[in-house]
Amino acid sequence: MNITFSLAVMFCFLSVLGVSSDVYAADSIKGGKIYQQHCSNCHGSSGVSNMSGVADFSRGEGLFKSDIDLLRLLQRGKGMMPAYQGRLSDKEMLDVIAYMRTLR
């Protein structure tokens, strides 16, 4: 089997599964702007929370999860944090996650 045929078969297989060929790199700069607008009141502008029981991102709290797990958390909300599904796109939430990872 040659490499071209193998790649064609793999592409067809992924297409059938509905796997998107789009590649997205999160933008921490855009995420920082969104974070300042939606998150900084509770989590602090530099990730240092001034509220008890709220994750302090400057110490990495809450960031030991995968991006997908953090995305689900942002979508659904937790405790006092509202759900952001419908308020922000998944892309915007991934941008915020990328920004939060820069705070440590």
N, C-alpha and C positions, 0 to 999 in steps of 0.2 A: 504494500500500500504506500503510495507516495504522500508526501507531506501536504501537498495542495488538496488532495482528496480528503485527507484526514481533517484538515482545517474546515473544509466545506461541510463535511458531515457534522463536525462539532458546532459550527455556526447554525446549521439547520436545527440541530437538537436544541440548542439554547433558544432559538427563535420560537420553536414549538412550545417550550416551557414558559415563554413569556418573559424571559430575562431581558431586561433593557440593555441595549448596547450603549446607552448614554453613560458618560462618566462624569461624576460631579465631585469637585474638590471643595470642601467647605471653606468659606471665606471668614476668617476670624475678625477682619476689620468690619465687615457688615454685621457680623455677630456681636461685636462690641457695641455698635450703635443700638442694636435691638436690645441687648442686655441692659444698657443704660436706661432705655425707655421702659422696659417691662420688669426688670429683675433687681436693679440696684437699690430700690427702696428697702427691700428686705435683706438682700445678700451683700449690700455695700457696693460702692462704685468700683472698688478694687478687689472685690470678692471677700472682703473682711466683713462678716456679718456683725451687726450691732444688736441682734435680737436673739434671745435664747431659743434653742431648739431649731435654729435655721443653719443650714450647712455653710461653713466657712471655706470657700473655694481656694483661698490663698494657702490653706493647709492641705488641700486636696480632698477635703471631706466631700463625699458624694460623687467623686470623680473616678472611683475605682471600678466603675461599671463600664461596659462596652458602650459605644455610641448608640447602638440600637436600643439597649436598655434605657439609656438616658433619654433618647427620643421618645420612647413609650411613656416614661415618667412625665416628660413635659406635655405630651399629648393628653394624658389622663389627669394630671395634677396629683397632689399629695398633701394631705393636711390642709394648711392655710393657703398653699400654692394652688392657684386656679389651673384648670385644664387649658392648654393652649391650642388644642386641635380646633380648627375653625377660626382661631384668632391669628395664628401664624401658620405659614406653610411648613411642610416637613423640611424643605430646603432652608428656610429661615431658622428653624429650630436647630438644625445641624450646624448652621453658622454660629449660633449662640453656644453650642457645645464646644465647637472649635475655639471660640474665644475663652470660654471658661477654663479650658485646658491650658491656656497661656498664663493664667493668674497665679500658678504655683511658682 
